[in-house]
């Protein structure tokens, strides 16, 4: 679900209905992208922040703050962090591919995320 989309500035979204076993405790996830000019307009910093709302009626969300800490340490800081790094690398490769008739239209990019 797209929440907000400001072309070349900001994009936010929510994801519902995760089907992976490891994601069953998640009620929904929220992600945000910021596209920030860098290097005097010759490149773009991409920032990606994400968060999750855990289901309060199942483990680990039912444990409150302790459950959120467990979820962070066992899922977000490990498997999901690796997934985020791979996504950011894929986005960078895609953006840096020349379009038809253009050579590197966006310049180099740097990315930042929670990963």
BELGI-V737525 format. One record per residue. N is the residue number from 1. PHI is phi as a letter, one per 20 degrees, with the letter a starting at -180 (* if undefined). PSI is psi in whole degrees, -180 to 180 (* if undefined). Layout:
N PHI PSI
N PHI PSI
This chain:
1 * 121
2 f 128
3 e -48
4 b 142
5 b 103
6 d 109
7 g 131
8 m 16
9 c -55
10 b 143
11 b 129
12 c 151
13 b 161
14 c 146
15 c 128
16 d 162
17 m 43
18 f 138
19 d -15
20 f 143
21 g -45
22 f -21
23 e 3
24 g -32
25 f -8
26 e 125
27 f -48
28 a 162
29 c 150
30 c 135
31 c 152
32 b 138
33 d 137
34 d 133
35 d 108
36 d 128
37 f 142
38 b 166
39 l 50
40 l 40
41 n 3
42 e -10
43 b 178
44 c 134
45 e 130
46 d 122
47 d 134
48 c 119
49 d 143
50 b 156
51 b 164
52 c 145
53 d 117
54 e 151
55 f 129
56 f -9
57 d 12
58 b 162
59 f 138
60 e -3
61 f -29
62 f -16
63 e 3
64 m -136
65 g -37
66 f -42
67 f -39
68 f -39
69 f -45
70 g -44
71 f -43
72 f -49
73 f -34
74 e -21
75 c -57
76 f -45
77 f -7
78 d -93
79 f -43
80 f -36
81 f -41
82 f -43
83 g -44
84 f -43
85 f -43
86 f -41
87 f -46
88 f -39
89 f -41
90 f -41
91 f -45
92 f -45
93 f -42
94 f -47
95 f -36
96 e -6
97 f 132
98 f 137
99 e 168
100 g 124
101 m 1
102 c 149
103 d 115
104 l 67
105 f -24
106 d -5
107 m -179
108 f 156
109 c 155
110 c 145
111 c 151
112 c 139
113 b -180
114 f -25
115 g *
